[in-house]
Amino acid sequence: MKYGNYYKSNSRIKVRYLTKKNMKKIFGYILAASLACTLASCEKDEILPEPEPPVVNPGGSQEEEEEPGEEPEKIQLGVTAALQGMQQTRGIIEAFVLGHAMGVFVNTDGTEAAGPKNASYVFDGKEWNAAGEVPVEGDAEVVAYLPYDNAVTDCKNVPFDLADQDDILYGSARVTKDMPTADLMMRHAMTLVRVRLMKNEYIGAGVVSDMTFSEIYTAGTVDALSGTVKMDYNRGRGAVRVGGNYALNDADPVVVDAILIPRASYDHQACVSFTIDGQKHTYAFPVQHEWKAGMKYTYTLNMTGNYNAPVNKEQVDIDVEYWSQYGKTDEIILNPDPDDYPFKIWPNYTEYGYDCYQNEGKVFGTFYTPFCDDGEGEMRFVFMRQGTNEIVEKFQPIDIKTNGGWDGKRIQCYVTSAPGTYQLVPLFRRKGETMWCRAVGYSYGSTDQEWLYEVKAPASENLPALRMMEVEGQGYTSILAYPVPDDTPWNLVYVLSNKGEKALRGEIKAVWEREFKMNSNSYRPSIKRKGAVNDDEWRDEIGTVAVDVPAGIRFWKGIMECQFPVKRLDPKYDGVGYATPLVHLYWKAEGSNEWVLLRCDADYLFNRNYTDGYIWDETTNYIKILPQSWNNRN
């Protein structure tokens, strides 16, 4: 189904006190108020100016004379209302239509007993008609709500249930005997959350059989005088089904609306789930998003491809000739005195692992602390034979600026060295100088051992690589840690790179790991700080899945259910959480007993014309995760 726009309406309703003799003299009153507000992922709320309603005078200019001795008729409450230029939609009221009913309370000033309670007014297409007599005894406050509920006894406690998906309007105004017309400014008490679901690169049929909002409060009361909404906490959070039985079509996107209770930021987590081709998907709304009454919030969700199926990923052929030469042909002259340009170093980006393959790209990185004046220069990596200054392979330099404080760099390098174990060495050169300097030493207890990398023979065509992985529903990040449930399953989404396009059969396991085989301040491996608590070494297998990729498939998207087998406490140092453990994926081919770390496929970055984005941050073979119980790490 498709639903129209939602407005924060200040709907003006004319309320008049009339005699029965004058009631038929009333003509229609046109009102409207529209304040349309939309929130999308990159859109700001827009407020439109409220139009001024036309002036409508009450009935006849003078009352008809009463017969002598005849008792005066009681003044009755009459209501007229019309809305202009709007369309009726499911749930959201943008025009009053035949059969709409509202409840009206008349609270007369200076009386112990209130006036008429919960009088029903029904719209006949032109006028609002009271179901019975609604006398007014003096100056009064009129309070109205919609839709009508005959069980309501207190205008400050109008119950609702989101299962009904009713738009709830409320408003109030004052009247006098001299001015027996009340302007009711009717407002929306609820909010509208709109989901636009796009098929995008999803290759399935795209049949949506269900869409449900969950983890939301579904019942409560509305104060029709103030608009205050009180949630029924005793009933707790539940779910509301809002749509289904339609097919995804990006040329004519399906938009599903849900009337929900306004929510303050960080109040509670809310989710929407949808079942597509029998597979359930869930999106968690950001907790920092506030949902205000009378506002519409639009979320556009893009499907990213079917699970356990081929997907389209950008593939740019590597410029082998260029990268085999870039940075490798110039002469490197080593300064025999590193104190001329003093740096201390320790490794970073060891998250990628220490294995690399001949004729493939590899991320190398370092942190460095310069003990020199501010300046400019270059940094590069080389492979040396362990314990010597013999350079085995050179990699391209990058420009750097130093400011006397620590900094860090990572460089995507193309490895052509023959198989073997080499020492990775960062070199530095001041601008305008010819000689390159090795670091004068290590920081944070780093050692020569940490800089040893094994170059393996070119990878077999039957060995997959990893193009991407992320926690389902949380998007991709290479910097921040994903929060995941402590005690319940969660899904890990991954994309395999099948460079040889051969049939792949085997298993993948996800390992949440922390290890101490090195001494430096890196995360894989990592330092165990003196005085730290809860900091242990572990390699927890959190999930496994069988993989069967047909021949001819370049990229394959899969999903794996994960759960912690052991409840671990947050490693802390001096009361602050540190050293986020990583998840890596390991591959075991059918018929083999060997588990191999899935390397990162970033070949498409090795095209000299590729300039999209921050290219060194687009592809990883790891993610950082935190159990939700660790979320507040201070």
N, C-alpha and C positions, 0 to 999 in steps of 0.2 A: 504494500500500500504506500501511497505517497500522501504526505500531509503538507499543508500550507504553512505560511509564516506564523510566528508567535509574537504577540505584542504585549508589552507592558502597558496596558490600557488604563487610562483614567476615564472610564466610561461614564458619561454624565447622564443620569436618569432624573427626569422630572417627576417629583412627587407633589400632588396637589390635594388640598382639602376642599371638597365640593359638596354641594347639595345634590340630591338625586335629580332634581329638576334641571340642574345645570350640567350634569355629567355628560350629556350628549352634545354639548356645545364645544367640546374640546377638539382641537385639531392636532395633527401629529407634530411631534417635536423631533427634530433631527439633532443627534449628538454624535460626537466622535472624539476619541482621543487616541492618539497612537504614538507610542514610544517604542520603536523597533530596535532591538539590541541583539547583535549577533556576536558570538565568540567562536572563532575557529583557531586552528593551531598557530596561525601567524596574523590574526586579525584582531583589532581593537574594537571594543564596544562603540557603537555609533548611536548618538541620541538625536532623534529627529524632533523638530519643534512641534509642540502640541497646538493643534488648530483651535481657534476660538469658536465655541458653538454659537449658533444664532440665538438671538433673544426671543423668547417666547413668553407672551403675557398670559396670565391666568384667564379663565373663562370670560363671562359677560362683564361689562363695565359696571353694572349695578345689580343688586339682588332683586328678585320679584317680591312684591309686597305680599305679606302673609295675611290670611283671613283673621279678623278679630277673634280672640279666644282660642285660636289654633296653636297647639304646642309647637315650638320651633323644631325643625328637623335637626338631628345631630349631624355635625360635620363628619364626613367620611373621608378616609384616606384614598386618594386616587393616584395612579401611577401611569405615566406615559413614557415610552422610550422607543427610540429607533436608532439604528446604526447605519451609517452611510459608507458605501464604497468598500466593503469588506466581505469576505467569503467565509462561510461556515466550514470548519474543519472538525475532525474527530477530536473530542475532548476539549480543545482550546476554543473558547468562545470569542469570536470576532464579530458576530452578528447575532442579535436576538431573533429567534425563529419561533414559529408556531409550536406551542407546547412547553416552552421554557417556563420554569416556575421558580420564584424566589420566596424566601421567608423574610418577613418584615416585623420588627419590634418597634413599638411606639412607647417611649419612656417620657411620661408627662412630668414636667417640673412641679415640685412642691407637693407631690402626692405620695402617701405611704405605699399605696398599691401602684405598681407600674401599669402602663397602658396595655393595649393588646399585645399578646405574645405570639410570635411565630405565625403571623397571618400569612396565608398563602395567596400569592399573586401570580396569575398565569397569563402568558402572552398569547393573544389570539391572532397574531400576525400584524396587528395595528396598535392595540392597546393592552395595557396591563390591567387585569380585572381581579378584584378581590373575591375570594371564595365565599365570604360572608361580610357582615358589618365590621368595620374597623373604625370605631369612634375615636375622636381626639378631643380631649377635655381642656386643653390649654397649650401654652408653649411646651414644645416637646423636642426630644432628640429621636430621630428616626435612624434605625440601624437595619441594614439589609445584608443578606447573603444569598448565594446561589451556588448549587442547585438546592431546591427545597427538600427538607427532611421533616416529616411530621413528628418525629420523636424529639426534636430539639426543644429544650425548655429555657436555655440560657444562651443569649446571643454571644457571650464571651467563651462559650464552649461548644462550638459546632464540630461534631465529629466527622472524620473522613477516613476513607480506606483507599489506598492507591490502586488496589485491584480494580476499582471502578473506573480509574483513569478519567475522573471528572476534573474539569477546570473549576476552581473555587474562587468566586468573586466575593468581595466584601466592600462595604461603604457605609458612610454615615453623614447626616446633615441635621441642621436645626431648623425648626419652623416656628412661626407665631400665628395667632389667629388673624392678625392683620396681613401677614404674608404667608398664606397657606400653601406655599409651593416650596418644595425641598429639592435642591440639587444634590443628588447622590453621586459622588465620585467613586465609581466601582473599579477596584483594582484586583489584580491577580495575586492570590496568596501563595501559589506554587511557582516553581521554576520549570522550564522545559529543557530537556537534554535531547539533542538531536544527533543521531548517528547516520552518517553517510558511508556506506560500505562499497568500496571500489574493488573490482575484480583484479585490476592491474595485471601482473604477470602470472596470476593463478591460471593453471591450465586445465583444471577440472571443469565439470559441467556448471558448477557455481549455483547449485540449488540450495537456498537457505530455508531450512525446515523449522528453525526456531531462533528467536532472539529474546533474551531475558536479561533484565537488570537484577543484580544480586548484591548482597551485603548492604542493603539499604533499609532504612526505617520506612515502614509501609503504612503506618496508621498514627493518628493523633487527633488534635483539636485545633481549630482556628478561632481566634478572638475576632469577631466580625467588626468590632469597634476599632481595634488597633491593627489588625492583620497579623498579630503575633501567632506563630505556629508552635505548638508544643507536641513533641513526639511521644509516642506511647512506648517508653523504654521497657515496660513490663512485657510487652509483646515481642520486643527485640527486633533484630534485623531479619529481613526475609528477601523474597524475590518477587518480581513482577514480569510476567510475560507480555511482550508488546508487539510481537510481529512474527512472521514466518510465512512459508509457502510462496516464495517468489524466487526469481532467478537474477543473478548479478548481471548487470548490463551497464558498462561505463558510459555508453552513449546516452543513456537515460537512467541515471543512478537512482537506486532505491534509497529513500530517506525514511527512517523510522524515528518517531517522536515518542518520548516518555515524559509524562507529568510526574515530577518528583518533588520531594520536600527540599526547600532551600538548605544549603549546606555551607557551613563556615570552612575556611581552609584548615587543613589538618584535623578536621573533626573526626572523620572516619573514612576508611577505604571503601570505595564503591567500584563495582565491576559491571561490565556487560559481556555476555557470552552469546555466541551464535554458532549454530550447527550448520556446516556447509558440507554437502555430499557425505553426510554421516559422521564427519569429524568435528568435534567440539573445539572452539577457539575462545579464548578469554582475553579481554583487554581491561586493565586496571586504570581507572581515571587517576591522573596525578593528584596526590593528596593536597598539594598546594593550591589547587583550583577551588575558587569559591563560587558557589551557585546562589545567586540572589533571586529573591522573589520577583516575578514579572519579567525575567530575563530569559533569553534563549541562548543556549550554548551548543555549538555545532562541532562535532568531532568527525573528521574524515579519516577512515581507517582503510589502508591499502593492503590487500592481500599480496604476499610476497612469493607465491608459488606453492604448489602442492607438496606435501611431505611425502617422502619416499617416491620421488619422481624427478625427472630432469627439469632444470630451470635454466633460464637465460641469464648469463652473466657476461659482463664486458670482457672480451678477449682481444688483446692487442699483441700481436706477434713481437717477441723480443728482438731487439736489434743486436744480434749476437756479435757481428763484426765491430760495431761501435763500442759495446761494453767490454769486449775482449781486449780492446786497446786503450779505452779511456782511463787515463791516470796510470797506465802501466808502462809507458814508453819513456817517460822522463827520467833523468838521472837523479838519484837521491844521494846527497852528500851528508853524512852524519857528523854532527858536532861532537868532538871527543869530550867536551866539557858541558854536561847538561846544566850546570849552574849558570851558564850564560842565559838560559831561558827556563827558569825553574818551574816545574809543574809537579804536582803529586796527583796520582790517579787511583781510581778503583772501578771495577766493572759495573756496567748497568745493562739492561735489556738482555740479561741472561735468561729471562723468561722464555725466550725462543728455543732454548736448549743449546747444547754445545756441539751437536752434529751438524755438518753441512755437506753438501753434495757437489761434486765437480760439475761445472757448467750450469750452475744455478745461482740465483740471488740469495743473499744472506744478510740479515741485520746484525751489525756490530755496533757496540756503543760503549761509552765511558763517561764517568763523571771526572771532572778535573778541577784542581784548585791551583790557580796561578799565583806565584809569589813574586809578582813583578808589577810595574806601573801599568796603568791603563794603556791598552794598545790594540792593534789589529794584527791579524796574521792568518795562518792556515792550519788546519788539522787534517790528518789522514791516518788510515790504518795500513799496516803491512803485516805479512806473515814472515816470521823469522824462524830459523832453526833454533830449537830450545837451547838456551844458555849461550847464544852467540849473537853477533851483529849481522849474520848472513841473511840477506833479504831473499825470500823465496818467491813472494808475490807482492805487488803493489796495488793499492786501491786508490780511487780518485780522491783528491783533496776537496775540502770545503772551506769557505771563508768563516772566520770567527772574530769576535771582539771580546777582549778581556777587560774586566773591571776590578780585578783584585779579589773577587769572591768566587765561590764555586759555581760551576756550570756543568751542563751535560749535553752531549750530542750523540745521535745515532745516525748511521749512514748505511744505506742499502748498497751492498757491494756485490759484484759479480765474481764468483770464485771459479778460477780455472786451474788451480794448483793440482798437481798429481796427488792421488790418495796418500794420506799420511797424517801425522800429528804435528801441529805447528803452534808457535807462540804468537798470539795476536799482540801487536805492539802499536800504541798510539804515538804519532810523531807530531811535533809542533814546529812552526817556523814563523818568525816575526816578519811583518811586512817589510819588503825591501832587502831582506837578507837571503842568502843562498843556502845556508846549512839548516838541516832539520835536527831537532833535539829530541832525545828520549826523555821520559820523565825522570826526575831525580829520585823518585821513590814512590811508595804506596801509602794510601790512607786507609784507615779503618781496618788495619790488619790484613790487607790484601796480600796475596803471595803470587809467585810466578805460576803456581799450579792452576790458579783461577783463570789464567789467560791462555790455557791450552785448548785448542780446538782440533777436532778430528775431521779431516776432509775424506769423505767416502767416495767410492766410485760412482759414476753417474747412476741415478736412481732407475730401478727397473720400471718398465712401462706398466707392470702389474702392481706398483706401489702407489697408492693414492696420496694426495696432499690435502691440506685443509685451506679452503678459500675464506671461510667465515664461520664463526659460531657465536651464539648469543643466547641469553635466557629468554624463552618465549614471552612475548608481550612487553619486554622492557627495552627493545631497541638496542643498538650496538654502541658500546663504549670501549675504548682501549685504555682509558685512564681511570675511571671510577669503578668501584666495586658494585656488583649486582647484589641486592638483598634478596635472599631466598628463604623459604620456610624452614624452620628447624626440624619439624616432626612430620611434615606431610610432603608428598611428592611434588616435584616441579619439573618442567620440561626444558631440555636443552636442544636448541635448533642448530644444525650445522649444514654446511655445504662442502661436499667433497669435490676435489679437482682431480679428474681422471685424464691426465695428460695423454696417455697412450690410447684412450678410448677403448680399452680392452674390457672384457667382462670381469667384474670384481666381485668376489665372494669371500666373505670372512666376517669378522666381528670387530666392533669398536667398543672400547670401554673408556669411561670418563674417570679420571683420577684427580682427587683433590689432595694436593700434596704440599708438604713443607719439609725441607731437608737441610742438614747442616754439614754436608761434606766439604764445604768451603768456609772461609772465615770472614768474608767481606760483607758489606752492607748491600747485598743484592737479595732478590726474593727467591730466585731459583738458580742455585742454592742460596741459602740465607744465613745471616749471622744470628746466633742466639746471644742476645745482649746479657751482660752480667747484671744480675739483679732482676731480670724479667720473670714474670709469673705466667703460668698456663702455657708456656711456650715449649712445645714438644715437637719432635719429629714425627710426621705421619705421612702415609700414602694411602688414603681411603678410597676404595673403589665405590663410586656413588651411582654408577649406572652402566649398563651394557646393552648392546643391540646388535642383531644380525643384519648384515648388509648384503644385498644381491643387486648389483648394478649391471644392467644389460650392456652388451657391446655396442659401441657407437655413441655412448653418452659422454659428453664432456664435463658437465657439472651436474651433481646429484644432490638434492636437498633431502635431509632426513631429520628425524626427531627422536629423542631419547628421554625416557622418564628417569629422573634422578631423585635420590633421597639419601640423606646422611645416615650411615650405619652406626655412627658413634656421635653422641652429643659432646662437642668439644667447647671449651671455654675460650674466650677471647684472649690471645696473647697480649700482655700489657707490660709496658716499661714505664716506671715512675707514674703509674696510675693511668696512662694513656695507651690505647690500643695501637699496635704497630704491626708491620709486616703481614700484609694481606696474603693468605695462601692462594694458590692458583689452581685452576682446572686445566688439565691437558687431555687430549684425546690420543689414544693408542690404538694401532691397527694390528690385527692378527689375521693373516691370510688363511683361507680354508686349507686344512691339512698341515698347518705349521703350528709350532709351539712358541714362536717368538713374537713378542709384543714390540712394536716399533712406534716411536713417537711420530705422530703426524706432523710433518714439516709444513711450513707456511709457503703457499703458492702466491708469490707476488711478481711473477714474470711480467704481467701486463704493465707493471710500473717501469720496466726496463725498455721503454720506447722513448727515444730522445725527444719526441714530440708530445709526450704525455705530460700534461700540466694541471690536470684537474685536482683540486683540493690540496690538502696537506698530505702528500703522497706517502710519507713515511708512517702515517697513522691510519691507513685505510685497511690494512690486512694484518692479522695476527694469527697465531696458532694457540692462543691461550685466552682465558678470561679470568678476572678476579671476582671472587664471590665471598659474601659474608652471610652467615646465618642471621636472620632477623633479630635474634637476641643480642647480637653484637652491634646493632645499628648505631647506638649511641656510644661511640668509642672514647668519649672523654670522661 
